[in-house]
Amino acid sequence: MTGSLLFEAIMFLAGAILCVSIAKKLGLSSVIGYLLAGVLIGPYVFGFIGEEGDDILHFAEFGVVMMLFLIGLEIEPKNFWNMRKTILGMGGIQVGGTMLVTYILFTLLGFEFKVALVIAMAVALSSTAIAMQTIKEKGLMDTTFGTSAFSILLFQDIIVIFMLGFIPLLANPDEGVSTDTHSDSVSLIQNLPMGFQTLAIILSVVIIIVAGKFLIVPMLRKVAKTGVRELLIAAAFLIVFGISFLMEFVGISPALGAFLGGVVLSNSEFKHELESTLEPFKNLLLGLFFMAVGASINFIVIAKNPLTIGGVLIAIIIIKALVLFITGKVFKLKLDQNLLLTFGLAQIGEFAFVLLSFAFGLNILEQEQMDMLLVITALSMSLTPIISMINERLILPKIGTKESVQRPMDHIAKSQKIILVGFGHFGSTIGRFLRSHGVEATILDHDSNRVDFLRKMGFEVYYGDATRVDLLESAGIAEAKIVICATNKIEVSKAISNLVLEKYPHVELMIRTKNRYDAYELLNLGHTNIYRESLDTSLLLARDVLSKMGFRKYTLNRQIQNFKKYDEDSLRRLAQEPNRGENYIFKAREELKQQEEFLNEDFKRGVVDFDNHWDSEQIKQTLKKSKSYTL
């Protein structure tokens, strides 16, 4: 049964749905859920898939391929040039420092210098898949940590090209290439002299760059002219698979070729179309990749050498963490951001599988060394989300945020009657409007990068986690009248609101929500001042549309107020419905029907026919005609 492709597909999907759902329910990263699912259904636990998981891992690498292609699309050459100091500086220090310390360690352990050098190259690389997935999942891309991690990962992805070109020079020309390698792509260059192997790899990179400009873009233009969306999707897959095949045929990582292809197409008019087409497939295949990594953990190898593998694994994580921490210190990252960087990138990455397999195929590594290193790589990737979670929940609240919170606390004015939490686009609009009317607010935000930027813009913003009692007390919540939750994270708003209701019931809460379902949740918790961020904007747009169709603005403003009243009443009634099943759908349809009837009755009852109140546009036109008012 386990040999059936359909059965294995069912196991993958069922494992992902079950384990990721449990992980998210427990507040963990989805990556942990995928890795756990892979371990459970893999050959060493329940044995539902593959004997060794190698074929699955090989197929699942398409998730990494697509991810790097999409990353390449985001890297416009101009932006890349602007980031060159961060990319070369942080990336160079991290890769160079990690390679040096790792090489010394494995040389002292008795490994041959060629083997130690290959291992050092592999260890220097972090997992772009795990790090970027976690950063995007937690909304940290615009933080100092996010940009720093992206710069280091980008440098690593580029340097792999040169590592793959250098490895053939380490091979002994007197020995044949191993026939045990699982990579069929080595066959193209395995009989070439070592210098020509390196030249072939560099030439393949040049071919991708030239083909992107003179072949791929013209092809996409031809496809776009047909107007058939399915053809554009097919073309997107053809580009990714074609580049991947070329790189694999040469004998190097297909993901690197995909990244270069993305960079080449980043300035084309098809950039956004390709992104929207491939994004859903990327996420699904990345999940499959994480599961395949979990399934590839060879517990037999671990059982044979548990102390050796455990010791080397811990040593590698410590080495990478120390080098990353020093890198962050050199570039003056704040402690909280530096700790996120240190623990977020302390694993060995997916490209290590490529480097180690390539070196094994060239007889640089022995079978026993290869097996041990693959297990250590998979284990380091599996442990990273857990280590990051420990950092965020146990270390940062005690160490990471302390320095940042203490820094501005001496300057927080406790006399302000309003506390504004979250100063993004939504919160900054509120703050600016209040300030324009002479009303000041104590502004708190949990993004240190944004805090520094806003201070340069002239805003008095303080960094800190507003779910902490000590920060709210420092901000003067005991004397405050209103707390505004302008953050877009419902979990943060709920935590703050529960804390305020419990300890400071005299303070009035005003909470932003993204949609009706978040509003239902807050209403059921007893909150009344709920503000849906899209409601007013959508009604204003609808008002302007009807105004251009000839309706009077005064009438439309009256109708907007009526609509909001009916919709708010409906929101509170529907919040009592415990689920979103058939009963909810029935009641929601009835509410919508009733709202439309009420609005229609208001409209017919004289709001149009007998409404003679002022209309600013009419007044302006009348005054303009009488020449007593100049616009």
ZARO-569122 format. One line per 8 residues: number of its first residue (from 1); their letters; for each residue y, x, z of C-alpha. Coordinates in Angstrom, 3 decimals, always signed. Each point is the difference from the previous one (the first is absolute). Example, Ala and Ser with C-alpha at 12.3 -4.5 7.8 and 13.67 -1.06 7.14 Angstrom:
// residues 2
1 = AS = -4.500/+12.300/+7.800; +3.440/+1.370/-0.660
// end
This chain:
// residues 631
1 = MTGSLLFE = +0.000/+0.000/+0.000; +2.415/+2.817/+0.857; -0.187/+1.238/-3.599; +1.664/-3.172/-1.294; +3.611/+0.434/-1.084; +0.804/-3.599/+0.977; -1.522/+0.495/+3.456; +2.053/+3.168/+0.583
9 = AIMFLAGA = +3.153/-1.806/-1.186; -0.693/-2.821/+2.453; -0.498/+2.497/+2.833; +3.266/+1.781/-0.808; +2.003/-3.225/-0.133; -1.619/-1.503/+3.095; +0.421/+3.240/+1.975; +3.657/+0.298/-0.998
17 = ILCVSIAK = +0.850/-3.619/+0.852; -1.776/+0.110/+3.372; +1.048/+3.457/+1.245; +3.586/-0.029/-1.287; +0.554/-3.474/+1.465; -1.249/+1.208/+3.387; +2.137/+3.157/-0.222; +3.179/-1.973/-0.784
25 = KLGLSSVI = -0.830/-2.499/+2.758; -0.128/+2.908/+2.460; +3.307/+1.349/-1.346; -1.633/+2.980/-1.731; +0.604/+1.436/-3.452; -1.951/-1.503/-2.895; -1.183/+3.551/-0.816; -2.038/+0.023/+3.237
33 = GYLLAGVL = -1.633/-3.263/-1.049; -0.947/+1.365/-3.418; -1.401/+3.231/+1.448; -2.043/-1.901/+2.601; -1.352/-2.324/-2.682; -1.089/+3.004/-2.067; -1.798/+1.582/+2.976; -1.840/-3.238/+0.816
41 = IGPYVFGF = -1.208/-0.854/-3.513; -0.600/+3.660/-0.954; -3.337/+1.770/-0.320; -0.025/+1.364/+3.566; +0.462/-3.258/+1.983; -1.193/-3.230/-1.679; -0.713/+1.628/-3.371; +1.303/-2.855/-2.156
49 = IGEEGDDI = +1.514/+2.333/-2.621; -0.819/+3.293/-1.705; -2.354/+2.652/+1.293; +2.792/+2.523/+0.437; +3.119/-1.958/-0.986; +1.026/+2.686/-2.554; +0.026/-2.327/-2.996; +2.023/-2.568/+1.918
57 = LHFAEFGV = +2.526/+2.624/+1.070; +0.297/+1.212/-3.590; +0.761/-3.523/-1.255; +2.298/-0.788/+2.935; +2.189/+3.000/-0.873; +1.589/-2.256/-2.626; +1.970/-1.473/+2.911; +1.494/+3.428/+0.689
65 = VMMLFLIG = +0.522/+0.499/-3.741; +2.021/-3.215/-0.288; +1.939/+0.727/+3.168; +1.105/+3.413/-1.287; +0.854/-1.474/-3.398; +2.285/-2.534/+1.738; +1.484/+2.729/+2.225; +0.708/+1.979/-3.153
73 = LEIEPKNF = +1.804/-3.029/-1.462; +2.313/-0.041/+3.026; +0.887/+3.697/-0.380; +2.745/+0.146/-2.572; +0.749/+3.618/-1.011; +3.590/-0.393/+1.243; -1.119/-1.207/+3.449; -2.662/+2.681/+0.085
81 = WNMRKTIL = +2.673/+2.635/-0.587; +2.169/-1.457/+2.772; -2.953/+0.215/+2.411; -0.965/+3.533/-1.046; +1.128/+1.674/+3.250; -1.979/-2.389/+2.174; -3.057/+0.043/-2.273; -0.108/+3.771/-0.440
89 = GMGGIQVG = +1.182/+0.771/+3.529; -2.103/-2.341/+2.130; -2.937/-0.010/-2.415; +0.049/+3.767/-0.437; +0.130/+0.722/+3.743; -2.773/-2.500/+0.770; -2.392/+1.096/-2.756; +0.705/+3.730/+0.388
97 = GTMLVTYI = -0.173/-0.057/+3.808; -3.192/-2.072/+0.108; -1.721/+2.186/-2.604; +0.913/+3.204/+1.840; -1.225/-1.119/+3.436; -3.144/-1.657/-1.425; -0.863/+3.083/-2.077; +0.290/+2.233/+3.080
105 = LFTLLGFE = -2.162/-2.404/+2.039; -2.850/-0.204/-2.499; +0.137/+3.731/-0.682; -0.435/+0.628/+3.733; -2.925/-2.457/-0.022; -1.767/+2.303/-2.470; +0.585/-1.784/-3.329; +0.419/+2.017/-3.186
113 = FKVALVIA = +3.649/+0.316/-1.055; -0.551/-2.135/-3.142; -1.589/-2.803/+2.020; +2.689/+0.228/+2.688; +2.721/-0.210/-2.651; -1.521/-3.109/-1.642; -0.385/-1.673/+3.401; +3.614/+0.884/+0.864
121 = MAVALSST = +1.183/-1.660/-3.228; -2.004/-3.142/+0.728; +1.151/-0.221/+3.639; +3.681/+0.399/-0.986; -0.120/-3.324/-1.868; +0.568/-3.311/+1.799; -1.135/-3.459/-1.080; +2.637/-1.611/-2.207
129 = AIAMQTIK = -2.064/-3.197/-0.051; -0.198/-0.451/+3.779; +3.528/+1.229/+0.788; +1.798/-2.045/-2.677; -2.029/-3.128/+0.736; +0.907/+0.249/+3.696; +3.674/+0.745/-0.698; +0.387/-2.973/-2.343
137 = EKGLMDTT = -2.047/-2.299/+2.233; +2.308/+0.702/+2.962; +3.221/-0.034/-2.020; +0.859/+3.646/+0.777; +0.786/+1.175/-3.526; +3.777/+0.074/+0.579; -0.237/+1.909/+3.299; +0.361/+3.750/+0.422
145 = FGTSAFSI = -3.744/+0.177/+0.605; -0.715/-1.948/-3.184; +2.152/+2.175/-2.260; -1.253/+3.224/+1.611; -3.656/-1.018/-0.317; +0.560/-1.056/-3.615; +1.583/+3.387/-0.815; -2.881/+1.958/+1.543
153 = LLFQDIIV = -2.660/-2.162/-1.684; +1.760/+0.312/-3.343; +0.065/+3.801/+0.286; -3.710/-0.023/+0.864; -0.839/-2.209/-2.995; +1.802/+2.422/-2.291; -1.367/+3.203/+1.550; -3.566/-1.245/-0.504
161 = IFMLGFIP = +0.448/+0.594/-3.732; +0.603/+3.705/+0.632; -2.818/+0.168/+2.576; -2.443/-1.409/-2.549; +1.243/+2.520/-2.526; -0.434/+2.851/+2.497; -3.499/-0.839/+1.307; -1.834/+1.114/-3.207
169 = LLANPDEG = +1.478/+3.470/+0.517; -1.918/+0.244/+3.294; -3.385/-0.640/-1.609; -2.369/+2.906/-0.612; -0.313/+0.392/-3.803; -3.504/+1.447/+0.440; -1.298/-3.291/+1.469; -0.642/-3.130/-1.991
177 = VSTDTHSD = +1.613/-3.286/+0.829; -2.038/-2.137/+2.365; -1.953/-2.782/-1.587; +0.142/-1.974/+3.215; +3.568/-1.096/-0.492; +0.529/-3.696/-0.396; +2.945/+0.401/-2.306; -0.862/-0.337/-3.697
185 = SVSLIQNL = +3.503/+1.092/-0.926; -0.675/+3.643/+0.850; -2.105/+0.302/-3.168; +3.071/+0.436/-2.222; +1.234/+3.209/+1.642; -3.027/+1.343/+1.867; -0.932/+2.455/-2.764; +3.543/+1.260/-0.505
193 = PMGFQTLA = +1.256/+3.234/+1.578; +1.791/-0.611/+3.297; +3.455/+0.688/-1.398; -0.561/-2.499/-2.813; -1.156/-2.632/+2.505; +3.382/+0.253/+1.731; +1.753/-0.131/-3.388; -1.983/-3.140/-0.956
201 = IILSVVII = +1.107/-1.742/+3.185; +3.682/+0.852/-0.588; -0.289/-1.055/-3.658; -1.368/-3.417/+0.990; +3.058/-0.562/+2.210; +2.304/+0.856/-2.924; -1.903/-2.423/-2.251; +0.569/-2.847/+2.477
209 = IVAGKFLI = +3.742/+0.695/+0.174; +0.372/+0.134/-3.794; -2.248/-3.025/-0.608; +1.957/-2.061/+2.524; +3.215/+0.426/-1.927; -1.199/-0.080/-3.606; -3.151/-2.153/+0.154; -0.175/-2.270/+3.044
217 = VPMLRKVA = +3.560/-1.390/-0.026; -0.063/-0.834/-3.754; -3.396/-1.675/+0.522; +1.387/-2.135/+2.843; +2.919/-1.083/-2.190; -2.418/-1.171/-2.679; -2.040/-1.913/+2.581; +3.115/-1.582/+1.551
225 = KTGVRELL = +1.077/-1.375/-3.396; -3.156/-2.135/-0.167; +1.183/-2.002/+3.025; -3.558/-0.191/+1.354; -0.005/+0.948/+3.692; -3.753/+0.681/+0.074; +0.472/+2.766/-2.555; +2.578/+1.694/+2.200
233 = IAAAFLIV = -2.422/-0.134/+2.946; -2.703/+1.486/-2.241; +2.443/+2.697/-1.139; +0.817/+0.879/+3.623; -3.683/+0.477/+0.786; -0.499/+1.956/-3.220; +2.753/+2.442/+1.021; -1.414/+0.549/+3.494
241 = FGISFLME = -3.636/+0.242/-1.094; +0.828/+2.127/-3.056; +1.951/+2.574/+1.996; -2.668/-0.008/+2.716; -2.744/+0.601/-2.570; +1.872/+2.916/-1.548; +0.490/+1.708/+3.370; -3.583/-0.640/+1.041
249 = FVGISPAL = -1.235/+1.292/-3.352; +1.854/+3.248/+0.637; -1.512/+0.155/+3.462; +2.876/-0.809/+2.361; +1.166/-3.021/+1.975; +0.816/-3.110/-2.072; +2.470/-1.076/+2.693; +2.235/+2.993/-0.759
257 = GAFLGGVV = +0.155/-0.915/-3.661; +0.850/-3.582/+0.908; +2.839/+1.234/+2.207; +1.437/+2.092/-2.835; -0.350/-2.945/-2.383; +1.950/-2.164/+2.450; +2.804/+2.578/+0.230; +0.213/+0.185/-3.792
265 = LSNSEFKH = +0.322/-3.813/-0.235; +2.406/-0.349/+2.942; +3.048/-0.055/-2.286; -1.510/-2.401/-2.538; +0.924/-3.676/-0.299; -3.572/-0.944/+0.990; +0.190/+1.501/+3.492; +0.334/-3.270/+1.935
273 = ELESTLEP = -2.456/-1.877/-2.199; -2.673/+2.638/+0.579; +0.679/-0.038/+3.752; -0.384/-3.783/+0.310; -3.119/+0.025/-2.197; -1.921/+2.712/+1.850; +1.112/-0.587/+3.620; -2.591/-2.720/+0.850
281 = FKNLLLGL = -2.858/+2.034/-1.491; +1.191/+3.129/+1.824; -0.132/-1.664/+3.421; -3.482/-1.388/-0.595; -1.387/+3.317/-1.269; +1.669/+1.933/+2.825; -1.825/-2.240/+2.453; -3.218/+0.828/-1.843
289 = FFMAVGAS = +0.851/+3.709/+0.227; +0.456/-0.161/+3.782; -3.319/-1.828/+0.320; -1.686/+2.617/-2.178; +1.378/+2.768/+2.235; -1.498/-1.758/+3.020; -3.323/-0.431/-1.805; -0.076/+3.701/-0.977
297 = INFIVIAK = -0.010/+1.252/+3.613; -3.396/+1.703/+0.200; -1.297/-0.559/+3.527; -3.074/+2.141/-0.746; +2.199/+3.068/-0.541; +1.962/-0.863/+3.145; -3.218/-0.298/+2.038; -1.127/+3.485/-1.119
305 = NPLTIGGV = +3.238/+1.781/+0.976; +2.005/-2.312/+2.290; +1.745/+2.740/+1.978; +0.928/+2.077/-3.045; +1.319/-2.971/-1.952; +1.830/-1.400/+3.027; +1.571/+3.345/+0.837; +1.134/+0.730/-3.557
313 = LIAIIIIK = +1.338/-3.578/-0.387; +2.095/+0.238/+3.185; +1.240/+3.482/-0.939; +1.119/-1.172/-3.453; +1.841/-3.051/+1.350; +1.764/+2.149/+2.627; +0.982/+2.624/-2.601; +1.421/-2.599/-2.371
321 = ALVLFITG = +1.794/-1.834/+2.809; +1.642/+3.194/+1.281; +1.143/+1.096/-3.475; +1.364/-3.496/-0.716; +1.823/-0.116/+3.336; +1.581/+3.410/-0.652; +0.970/-1.145/-3.511; +1.732/-3.043/+1.464
329 = KVFKLKLD = +1.804/+2.187/+2.545; +1.228/+2.344/-2.744; +1.469/-2.988/-1.856; +1.428/-1.450/+3.262; -1.948/-3.250/+0.074; +0.485/-2.081/+3.149; -2.899/+0.104/+2.438; -1.303/-3.508/-0.754
337 = QNLLLTFG = +0.113/+0.548/-3.786; -1.552/+3.450/+0.353; -2.910/-1.338/+2.057; -0.649/-2.688/-2.612; -0.067/+2.723/-2.667; -2.195/+2.286/+2.123; -2.730/-2.560/+0.647; +0.344/-1.869/-3.290
345 = LAQIGEFA = -0.836/+2.974/-2.255; -2.392/+1.986/+2.227; -3.085/-0.919/-2.033; -1.664/+1.620/-3.019; +0.687/-1.959/-3.185; -1.987/-1.547/-2.810; +0.788/+2.926/-2.322; -2.126/+2.177/+2.276
353 = FVLLSFAF = -3.036/-1.794/-1.467; +1.160/+1.142/-3.444; +0.749/+3.604/+0.997; -3.237/+0.444/+1.953; -2.137/-1.545/-2.751; +1.693/+2.194/-2.601; -0.577/+3.139/+2.099; -3.610/-1.046/+0.637
361 = GLNILEQE = -0.556/-0.391/-3.740; +1.251/+3.570/-0.492; -2.429/+1.340/+2.660; +2.826/+0.952/+2.387; -1.351/-2.313/+2.727; -3.608/-0.312/+1.123; -1.732/-3.367/+0.451; +0.089/+0.126/+3.805
369 = QMDMLLVI = +3.695/+0.900/+0.039; +0.727/-2.766/-2.491; -1.794/-2.671/+2.044; +1.746/+1.025/+3.225; +3.472/+0.075/-1.559; -0.417/-3.405/-1.682; -0.991/-1.551/+3.340; +2.959/+1.624/+1.781
377 = TALSMSLT = +2.352/-1.266/-2.727; -1.289/-3.574/+0.263; +0.108/+0.081/+3.818; +3.587/+1.307/+0.064; +1.093/-2.812/-2.315; -1.817/-2.566/+2.137; +1.558/+1.252/+3.248; +3.597/+0.070/-1.275
385 = PIISMINE = +0.803/-3.729/+0.393; -1.426/+0.102/+3.535; +2.019/+3.112/+0.922; +3.156/-1.568/-1.462; -0.602/-3.185/+1.984; -0.370/+2.003/+3.243; +3.235/+1.828/-0.827; +1.931/-3.215/-0.656
393 = RLILPKIG = -1.309/-1.925/+3.001; -0.402/+2.653/+2.687; +2.054/+3.087/-0.881; +3.124/-1.277/-1.782; +0.985/-2.621/+2.617; -0.099/+2.714/+2.705; +1.175/+3.066/-1.897; +1.072/-0.731/-3.555
401 = TKESVQRP = +2.552/-2.741/+0.648; +1.226/+1.339/+3.362; +2.173/+2.681/-1.531; +1.496/-2.385/-2.539; +0.607/-2.781/+2.544; +1.638/+2.279/+2.538; +2.337/+1.485/-2.564; +2.115/-3.115/-0.634
409 = MDHIAKSQ = -0.490/-1.820/+3.303; +2.970/+1.655/+1.696; +2.220/-1.533/-2.663; -1.313/-3.589/+0.009; +2.781/-2.348/+1.133; -1.466/-2.534/+2.423; +2.985/-2.307/-0.271; -1.012/-1.423/-3.359
417 = KIILVGFG = -1.174/-3.597/+0.174; -2.089/+0.160/-3.183; -3.009/+2.251/-0.689; -0.989/+0.317/-3.661; -3.533/+1.330/-0.645; -0.653/+1.303/-3.527; +2.806/+1.255/-2.225; -1.478/-0.115/-3.478
425 = HFGSTIGR = +1.551/-2.049/-2.830; -0.288/-3.258/+1.941; +1.172/+1.344/+3.371; +2.858/+2.068/-1.446; +1.467/-3.115/-1.657; +0.006/-1.768/+3.364; +1.558/+3.023/+1.730; +2.729/+0.437/-2.597
433 = FLRSHGVE = +0.946/-3.692/+0.102; +0.157/-0.004/+3.797; +2.091/+3.186/+0.050; +2.432/-1.406/-2.565; +0.750/-2.767/+2.532; +0.510/+2.398/+2.884; -3.448/-0.578/+1.548; -1.947/+3.171/+0.815
441 = ATILDHDS = -3.770/+0.176/+0.516; -2.323/+2.624/+1.473; -2.108/+0.970/-3.029; -3.559/+1.325/+0.371; -2.291/+1.253/-2.759; -3.418/+1.702/+0.031; +0.523/+2.077/-3.185; +1.544/+3.325/+1.059
449 = NRVDFLRK = +0.782/+0.939/-3.597; +1.955/-3.220/-0.525; +1.777/+0.410/+3.343; +1.359/+3.412/-0.998; +1.118/-1.313/-3.389; +1.753/-3.045/+1.495; +1.822/+2.160/+2.528; +1.438/+1.987/-2.886
457 = MGFEVYYG = +1.141/-3.338/-1.457; +1.933/-0.716/+3.191; -2.409/-2.384/+1.777; -0.849/+0.499/+3.669; -3.776/-0.366/-0.248; -2.564/+1.151/+2.577; -3.549/+1.122/-0.675; -2.834/-1.494/+2.044
465 = DATRVDLL = -2.833/-2.483/+0.310; +1.533/-3.324/+1.048; -3.361/-1.268/+1.277; +0.436/+2.365/+2.965; +1.608/-1.436/+3.115; +1.779/+3.224/+0.932; +1.797/+0.143/-3.361; +1.149/-3.635/+0.219
473 = ESAGIAEA = +1.215/+0.604/+3.539; +1.922/+3.065/-1.167; +1.524/-2.160/-2.715; +1.269/-2.401/+2.693; -2.285/-2.982/-0.463; +0.620/-1.132/+3.604; +3.630/-0.827/-0.919; -0.648/-1.006/-3.625
481 = KIVICATN = +0.321/-3.551/-1.303; -1.839/+0.263/-3.331; -2.797/+2.161/-1.429; -0.273/-0.074/-3.796; -3.396/+1.035/-1.415; +0.881/+1.020/-3.577; -3.137/+2.073/-0.592; -2.373/-1.046/-2.792
489 = KIEVSKAI = -3.109/+0.616/+2.128; -1.245/-3.168/+1.684; -2.040/+2.003/+2.529; +3.148/+1.761/+1.247; +1.955/-3.257/+0.193; -2.791/-1.668/+1.983; -0.258/+2.926/+2.422; +3.768/+0.049/+0.614
497 = SNLVLEKY = +0.234/-3.777/+0.338; -2.887/-0.180/+2.468; +1.547/+2.783/+2.079; +3.439/-1.668/+0.014; -1.409/-3.437/+0.877; -1.978/+1.461/+2.887; +2.578/+2.332/+1.563; +3.388/-1.231/-1.268
505 = PHVELMIR = -0.214/-3.780/-0.557; +3.808/-0.308/+0.085; +0.277/+1.934/-3.306; -0.002/-2.094/-3.167; -2.275/+1.211/-2.813; +0.815/-0.261/-3.720; -2.898/+1.136/-2.188; -0.342/+0.831/-3.690
513 = TKNRYDAY = -3.204/-1.005/-1.795; -1.235/+0.738/-3.503; -1.732/-3.322/-0.684; -1.045/-3.404/+1.341; -3.240/+1.250/+1.516; +1.758/+2.579/+2.167; +2.427/-2.749/+0.999; -2.914/-2.268/+1.004
521 = ELLNLGHT = -1.361/+2.751/+2.234; +3.322/+0.559/+1.765; +0.669/-3.711/+0.408; -3.362/-0.456/+1.675; +0.931/+2.789/+2.431; +3.006/-2.052/+1.097; +2.799/+1.584/-2.045; +2.577/-2.264/-1.610
529 = NIYRESLD = +2.536/+2.266/-1.757; -2.046/+0.978/-3.062; +1.655/+1.262/-3.180; -2.011/+0.256/-3.201; +1.486/+2.810/-2.073; -0.478/-1.620/-3.430; +1.080/-3.581/+0.815; +3.791/+0.316/-0.260
537 = TSLLLARD = -0.072/+2.355/-2.987; -2.323/-2.258/-2.011; +2.139/-3.071/+0.782; +3.179/+1.816/-1.048; -1.604/+0.941/-3.303; -1.117/-3.602/-0.572; +3.538/-1.175/+0.851; +1.538/+2.310/-2.598
545 = VLSKMGFR = -2.491/-1.165/-2.638; +0.927/-3.661/+0.584; +3.692/+0.927/+0.073; -0.326/+1.512/-3.474; -1.710/-3.236/-1.072; +3.138/-1.964/+0.940; -0.578/-1.115/+3.611; +2.911/+0.213/+2.462
553 = KYTLNRQI = -0.209/+2.895/+2.482; +1.089/-2.102/+2.970; -2.849/-2.418/-0.693; -2.464/+2.848/-0.367; +1.123/+1.608/+3.289; -0.588/-3.334/+1.749; -3.457/-0.253/-1.574; -0.880/+3.555/+1.097
561 = QNFKKYDE = +0.747/-0.925/+3.609; -2.151/-3.135/-0.351; -2.841/+1.985/-1.550; +0.066/+2.563/+2.825; -0.045/-2.746/+2.632; -2.966/-1.795/-1.566; -1.855/+3.272/-0.590; +0.531/+1.195/+3.592
569 = DSLRRLAQ = -1.285/-3.324/+1.355; -3.026/+0.238/-2.292; -0.612/+3.618/+1.070; -0.248/-1.003/+3.653; -2.361/-2.883/-0.738; -2.299/+2.124/-2.159; -0.054/+2.773/+2.622; -2.084/-2.327/+2.167
577 = EPNRGENY = -2.782/+0.061/-2.595; -2.531/+2.567/+1.323; -1.383/+1.189/-3.351; +0.810/+0.296/-3.693; -2.920/-2.140/-1.187; -0.187/-3.367/-1.729; +1.809/-1.827/+2.782; +2.934/+2.417/-0.183
585 = IFKAREEL = +0.200/-0.315/-3.803; +0.006/-3.803/+0.246; +2.775/-0.042/+2.613; +2.034/+2.641/-1.881; -0.146/-2.075/-3.196; +1.147/-3.075/+1.913; +2.869/+1.956/+1.545; +1.117/+1.312/-3.411
593 = KQQEEFLN = -0.102/-3.475/-1.472; +2.020/-1.413/+2.891; +2.611/+2.774/-0.224; +0.553/-0.651/-3.699; +0.345/-3.755/+0.628; +2.580/+0.559/+2.750; +2.048/+2.374/-2.154; -0.148/-2.366/-2.946
601 = EDFKRGVV = +1.172/-2.904/+2.187; +2.890/+2.113/+1.330; +0.936/+0.834/-3.563; -0.023/-3.630/-1.136; +1.683/-1.373/+3.117; +3.418/+1.063/-1.185; +0.037/+3.767/+0.384; +0.699/+0.185/-3.756
609 = DFDNHWDS = +1.429/-3.348/-0.988; +2.384/-0.458/+2.925; +0.611/+3.538/+1.178; +3.734/+0.675/-0.283; +0.218/+2.926/+2.431; +1.539/+3.305/-0.947; -1.612/+2.278/-2.538; +1.480/+3.491/-0.110
617 = EQIKQTLK = -0.677/+0.466/-3.701; +1.737/-3.284/-0.879; +2.989/+0.855/+2.174; +0.345/+3.421/-1.643; -0.128/-1.491/-3.478; +2.600/-2.650/+0.884; +2.394/+2.543/+1.511; -0.489/+2.299/-2.956
625 = KSKSYTL = +0.946/-2.764/-2.414; +3.126/-0.849/+1.993; +0.915/+3.729/+0.001; +0.715/-0.181/+3.703; -2.938/+2.313/+0.806; -1.014/+3.188/-1.722; -3.623/+1.126/+0.231
// end
